[in-house]
């Protein structure tokens, strides 16, 4: 996805393009990581989503899963 440049208004609001809003849905979390802001959609039924994700997790230890998650997060932020 190409970068999209947006401006903040004097009240601190930014306009999120419709194409991104449609992908995020009506609720999301916002997190600051260094000089970046990360928006993450919040599922309507997080428990159901976690159950579905859990079905696809390969048989790994928690330590292995944590390591993979941290590596993926680091790569996403870069």
NORMO-V783563 format. One record per backbone hydrogen bond with DSSP energy under -0.5 kcal/mol. NH is the residue of the N-H (numbers start at 1). CO is the residue of the C=O. E is the energy in kcal/mol with one decimal. If there is no record, write none. Layout:
NH:CO:E ; NH:CO:E
This chain:
6:4:-0.5 ; 9:13:-2.9 ; 12:9:-2.2 ; 15:7:-0.7 ; 16:14:-0.6 ; 17:15:-0.6 ; 20:17:-0.9 ; 21:17:-2.4 ; 22:18:-2.9 ; 23:19:-1.1 ; 24:20:-2.5 ; 25:21:-2.5 ; 29:40:-3.0 ; 31:38:-2.2 ; 33:31:-0.5 ; 33:36:-2.5 ; 36:33:-1.9 ; 38:31:-3.3 ; 39:37:-0.5 ; 40:29:-2.1 ; 42:27:-2.5 ; 43:41:-0.6 ; 46:43:-0.5 ; 49:45:-2.1 ; 50:46:-2.5 ; 51:47:-2.3 ; 52:48:-2.1 ; 53:49:-2.4 ; 54:50:-2.7 ; 55:51:-1.3 ; 56:52:-0.6 ; 56:53:-1.4 ; 57:54:-0.9 ; 60:58:-1.3 ; 65:61:-2.3 ; 66:62:-2.9 ; 67:63:-2.1 ; 68:64:-2.2 ; 69:65:-2.6 ; 70:66:-2.7 ; 71:67:-2.3 ; 72:68:-2.6 ; 73:69:-2.6 ; 74:70:-2.4 ; 75:71:-2.3 ; 76:72:-2.3 ; 77:73:-2.1 ; 78:74:-1.7
